[in-house]
Amino acid sequence: MALDSLGAHKLRSFLTLLGIIISTTTLIGVISVIAGMNLYIADNVARQGTNVFVVNRLPLIGEFNPKRFLELLRRNPYLKPEEYEFLKDKMTLTEQVGLMTSTAKDVRYGNEQIDDVRIQGVSANMVFIDSLEVDSGRYVSDTDNTHRTMVAVIGRDLVDRFFSSTDPLGKTLMVKGRPLEVVGVIKKQGSVFGQSRDNFAIIPVETYFKLYGYRREGNMSYMVKASGPETLNSAKEEARMLLRAFRHLRPNDDDTFGIISSDELMALWNRMTGAIAATTVAVTSVFMVVGGIVIMNIMLASVTERTHEIGIRKAIGARRQDILMQFLVESAVLAACGGILGVLSAWGVTRLVALLTPVPVSIPLLSVVLAVTLSAAVGLFFGIYPAREAARLDPIEALRQEV
């Protein structure tokens, strides 16, 4: 009977359910996208390794604070090669301590050019720290750094653009008028949020310093690989203590550098997605309440339209609870149908996101159950008043109502 009532007034039913559909679509869509993004970010952060941390000029700032950022930018000095050598010599809880810096330059080969290619200067041991894998050729070596040789290991974007039909090894690229011989190619990494991770050229860090200096362009970072995940925190404290000693910081002075590990990045990401999820719940709650109020109004109108029918039912023996249950079921079915339509709409949204982005989006079953249950509960709650009004009708007065 509830479904028949829905089918008899299709347009009215759809407009009634619009608030429920929008709220359900939003709730499931956001939960699905956040779950997919969590997997995506965790996978990409995990590539760095659970026992790797980075020493930067600036620490990780948990919330947007321009004043704090400018204060740190003014206070914290640039990292120096001398500090890197000090850490490399003194640290005892690590497997490797690597050096990395970067800038963006245009790269040419023949008549072709790629703009804003990331030029990375690295120490030779970064091959053991970073997640990059050499596909062909070789990585930069200690000899390259010692002699400041003009060589480069390139990403797949440069290979696809410049050397789609030829072997890139041995070819010479031009970076701001400086020749770089290609000695290796890195395996394809894909993209993060549409930003390619293969648009780069890796050169020896000493060559980088010769070309650009260590302060003029880019920021230097130290990547530290601890002996294992269990020694990560101890290695971070050791690096902090050594850098503070090198910079002659007093016990009460704040750190003038930042130490960032994958678990801190994930914690920051989870706080951000938690805030997004909380905002989504608040917004969908408003939509749900609006949808519930609309359902209540429509059910009140339905009670008025069907007063004569209610009188006949009561006259032939229907009890108050029978009438109450009838209208409660109609209200719940109405809202649950809105929830189901919202699930279908959310499925379409997540499929679209999955097709257009690299985020592995899928709808968690729990979110579907939660959305449909919540929408049905809203229908029940806001259907109580119209159902009570219907159940309280006097059968004689109801029968007098014109059909």
QUIBEL-V692315 format. One record per residue. PSI is psi in radians with two decimals (NA if undefined). Layout:
psi
PSI
PSI
This chain:
psi
-0.67
-0.73
-0.64
-0.70
-0.67
-0.79
-0.47
-0.42
1.23
-0.89
-0.77
-0.72
-0.74
-0.81
-0.62
-0.67
-0.04
-0.74
-0.74
-0.74
-0.81
-0.79
-0.72
-0.76
-0.79
-0.82
-0.92
-0.73
-0.82
-0.75
-0.74
-0.79
-0.72
-0.73
-0.75
-0.73
-0.62
-0.76
-0.75
-0.83
-0.75
-0.70
-0.76
-0.63
-0.64
-0.43
-0.48
-0.46
2.51
-0.14
0.42
2.40
2.84
2.38
2.07
2.95
-0.69
2.53
3.03
2.10
2.08
-0.50
2.75
2.01
1.53
-0.67
-0.76
-0.71
-0.82
-0.61
-0.79
-0.66
-0.63
-0.63
-0.73
2.14
2.86
2.57
2.63
2.66
-0.56
-0.65
-0.66
-0.80
-0.63
-0.83
-0.77
-0.66
-0.58
-0.44
2.44
-0.21
0.46
2.75
-0.74
2.56
1.98
2.82
2.40
2.44
2.83
2.81
3.05
2.25
2.77
2.41
2.34
2.61
1.96
-2.19
-0.02
2.58
2.45
2.26
2.63
0.85
2.36
1.97
2.00
2.17
2.19
2.69
2.73
-0.51
0.00
-0.38
-0.43
-0.17
-0.85
2.93
0.06
2.48
2.34
2.19
-0.73
2.73
-2.47
2.98
2.98
2.63
2.98
-0.62
-0.70
-0.72
-0.72
-0.76
0.04
0.84
2.62
1.31
2.82
2.55
2.20
2.79
3.00
-0.47
-0.72
-0.66
-0.82
-0.59
-0.78
-0.56
0.74
-0.48
0.28
2.86
2.15
-0.37
2.29
-0.21
2.78
2.13
2.70
2.15
1.84
0.77
0.00
2.28
2.39
2.14
2.27
2.09
-0.11
2.80
2.36
2.51
2.61
2.37
-0.31
-2.66
2.80
2.02
0.73
-0.07
2.09
2.44
0.18
0.17
1.27
2.85
2.21
2.26
2.83
2.45
-0.58
-0.59
-0.71
-0.82
-0.65
-0.67
-0.73
-0.19
2.99
-0.11
-0.40
-0.67
2.33
3.07
2.45
2.56
2.62
2.23
2.17
2.24
1.95
2.89
-0.49
2.96
-0.56
-0.35
0.12
-0.90
-0.69
-0.69
-0.65
-0.75
-0.65
-0.77
-0.72
-0.79
-0.77
-0.73
-0.67
-0.70
-0.74
-0.62
0.05
0.75
2.42
2.81
-0.60
-0.10
2.51
2.73
2.46
0.60
3.01
2.48
2.11
2.28
2.97
-0.61
-0.57
-0.67
-0.76
-0.64
-0.73
-0.75
-0.74
-0.61
-0.71
-0.83
-0.55
-0.70
-0.70
-0.78
-0.72
-0.72
-0.70
-0.74
-0.72
-0.78
-0.81
-0.52
-0.70
-0.80
-0.73
-0.75
-0.77
-0.79
-0.68
-0.69
-0.69
-0.77
-0.73
-0.74
-0.74
-0.69
-0.60
-0.73
-0.64
-0.68
-0.75
-0.74
-0.54
0.42
-0.76
-0.73
-0.71
-0.70
-0.77
-0.79
-0.78
-0.63
-0.54
0.25
0.03
2.33
2.94
-0.72
-0.47
-0.79
-0.74
-0.83
-0.68
-0.86
-0.52
-0.75
-0.74
-0.77
-0.77
-0.74
-0.71
-0.85
-0.70
-0.65
-0.68
-0.70
-0.73
-0.74
-0.63
-0.66
-0.78
-0.71
-0.73
-0.65
-0.73
-0.71
-0.79
-0.63
-0.70
-0.77
-0.74
-0.60
-0.62
-0.25
2.86
0.05
2.20
1.40
2.32
2.70
2.04
2.39
-0.64
-0.68
-0.60
-0.85
-0.76
-0.78
-0.81
-0.75
-0.76
-0.74
-0.71
-0.67
-0.68
-0.75
-0.75
-0.82
-0.85
-0.12
-0.14
-0.84
-0.86
-0.65
-0.72
-0.70
-0.70
-0.73
-0.46
-0.05
2.43
2.20
-0.65
-0.77
-0.66
-0.63
-0.45
-0.29
2.33
2.47
NA
